[in-house]
């Protein structure tokens, strides 16, 4: 299956700012994020991203990541 593109990309706060363009980017970010305010939610989103196979599951996983990032105060755009 083709990689799911997050369009438009999500810009997250960081030094430097981080751009999430795909589910793979989101997975990598979650695996490296060690200071989440809601770590159980972080793990849940990670499982959704890693298990997303169909286009609908991929979209739902991308939306879950977006909501998680917003809740963590990381979402810039």
ROMARZA-639736 format. One line per 4 residues: their letters; for each residue x, y, z of N, C-alpha, C. Coordinates in steps of 0.1 Angstrom, whole numbers, plus 2048, in hexadecimal, padded with zeros to 3 digits. Layout:
<rs>
A = X Y Z X Y Z X Y Z ~ ...
</rs>
This chain:
<rs>
XXXX = 808 7F4 800 800 800 800 809 80C 800 ~ 805 817 7F9 80C 823 7F8 80C 82A 805 ~ 817 831 808 818 839 815 80D 843 815 ~ 807 845 821 7FC 84F 822 803 85D 825
XXXX = 800 866 81C 805 874 81D 7FC 87C 825 ~ 801 883 82F 7F9 88D 837 7FA 89A 830 ~ 7EF 89F 82A 7EF 8AB 822 7E4 8B4 827 ~ 7E7 8C0 82B 7F4 8C6 82C 7FC 8BF 837
XXXX = 809 8C0 836 812 8BB 841 80F 8C2 84E ~ 811 8BB 859 80F 8C1 867 81C 8C7 86B ~ 81C 8D3 870 828 8D9 876 827 8D8 885 ~ 831 8D2 88B 831 8D1 899 83C 8D9 8A0
XXXX = 83A 8DE 8AB 844 8E6 8B3 850 8DD 8B6 ~ 85B 8E3 8B4 867 8DC 8B7 873 8E5 8B5 ~ 87F 8E0 8B6 88B 8E8 8B3 894 8E0 8AB ~ 894 8E0 89E 88B 8E9 896 87D 8E3 895
XXXX = 873 8EB 88F 866 8E6 88D 866 8D9 886 ~ 85C 8D0 888 85B 8C3 882 84F 8C3 879 ~ 851 8BD 86D 846 8BC 863 843 8AD 862 ~ 836 8AA 863 831 89C 862 82A 89C 855
XXXX = 830 894 84C 82A 893 83E 824 885 83B ~ 826 87C 844 821 86E 841 81F 867 84E ~ 818 85B 84E 816 853 85A 824 84F 85F ~ 82D 84C 856 83B 848 85B 841 853 863
XXXX = 83F 85F 85E 845 86B 866 83E 86B 874 ~ 831 869 874 82A 86A 881 82F 85F 88A ~ 831 853 885 835 848 88D 843 84B 893 ~ 84C 850 88A 85A 853 88F 859 85E 89A
XXXX = 851 868 898 850 872 8A2 84B 86D 8AF ~ 840 865 8AF 83B 85F 8BB 845 856 8C2 ~ 84D 84F 8BB 857 846 8C1 862 84E 8C8 ~ 865 85A 8C3 86F 862 8C8 86A 86C 8D3
XXXX = 85D 86E 8D4 858 877 8DE 857 871 8EC ~ 85F 877 8F5 860 871 902 85A 879 90D ~ 854 885 909 84F 88D 914 840 891 911 ~ 838 887 90C 82A 889 90A 823 88B 917
XXXX = 819 894 917 811 896 923 807 88A 924 ~ 803 884 919 7FA 879 91A 800 86D 913 ~ 809 866 91A 810 85B 914 808 84F 910 ~ 7FD 84C 917 7F4 841 913 7ED 845 906
XXXX = 7E9 851 904 7E3 855 8F7 7EE 854 8EC ~ 7FA 858 8EF 805 857 8E5 807 849 8E1 ~ 807 83F 8EA 808 831 8E6 7FC 82C 8DE ~ 7F1 831 8E1 7E5 82D 8DA 7E5 832 8CB
XXXX = 7E9 83E 8CA 7EB 844 8BC 7F5 83D 8B5 ~ 800 839 8BB 80B 832 8B5 806 824 8AF ~ 7FE 81D 8B8 7F9 810 8B3 7F0 812 8A7 ~ 7E8 81D 8A7 7DE 81F 89C 7E6 822 88F
XXXX = 7F1 82A 891 7F9 82D 885 800 821 87F ~ 806 819 888 80D 80D 884 803 802 87E ~ 7F7 802 883 7ED 7F8 87E 7E4 7FC 873 ~ 7E6 808 86E 7DD 80D 864 7E1 807 856
XXXX = 7D7 800 850 7D9 7FA 843 7D1 800 838 ~ 7C4 801 83A 7BC 806 82F 7BD 815 82F ~ 7B9 81B 824 7B9 82A 823 7B0 831 82E ~ 7A5 82B 832 79D 830 83C 7A4 830 84A
XXXX = 7AB 824 84D 7B2 823 859 7BE 82D 85A ~ 7C4 82F 84E 7CF 838 84D 7CB 846 850 ~ 7BF 84A 84A 7BA 858 84D 7B6 859 85B ~ 7B0 84F 861 7AC 850 86F 7B8 851 878
XXXX = 7C3 84A 875 7CF 84A 87D 7D6 858 87C ~ 7D6 85D 86F 7DC 86B 86E 7D4 875 875 ~ 7C7 874 875 7BE 87D 87D 7C1 87B 88C ~ 7C3 86F 891 7C6 86C 89F 7D3 873 8A3
XXXX = 7DD 872 89A 7EA 878 89D 7E8 887 89E ~ 7E0 88D 894 7DE 89B 894 7D8 8A0 8A1 ~ 7CD 899 8A6 7C7 89C 8B2 7D0 89B 8BE ~ 7D8 890 8BE 7E2 88E 8C9 7EC 89A 8C9
XXXX = 7F1 89E 8BE 7FB 8A8 8BD 7F5 8B6 8C2 ~ 7E8 8B8 8BE 7E2 8C4 8C2 7E0 8C4 8D1 ~ 7DB 8B9 8D7 7D9 8B7 8E5 7E6 8B9 8ED ~ 7F1 8B5 8E7 7FF 8B7 8EE 804 8C5 8EC
XXXX = 7FD 8CE 8E5 802 8DB 8E3 80D 8DC 8D9 ~ 80E 8D2 8D0 81A 8D1 8C6 816 8D7 8B9 ~ 809 8D7 8B5 805 8DA 8A8 806 8E9 8A5 ~ 80D 8ED 89B 80F 8FA 897 805 8FE 88B
X = 805 8F5 881 7FC 8F7 876 7F4 8EB 873
</rs>
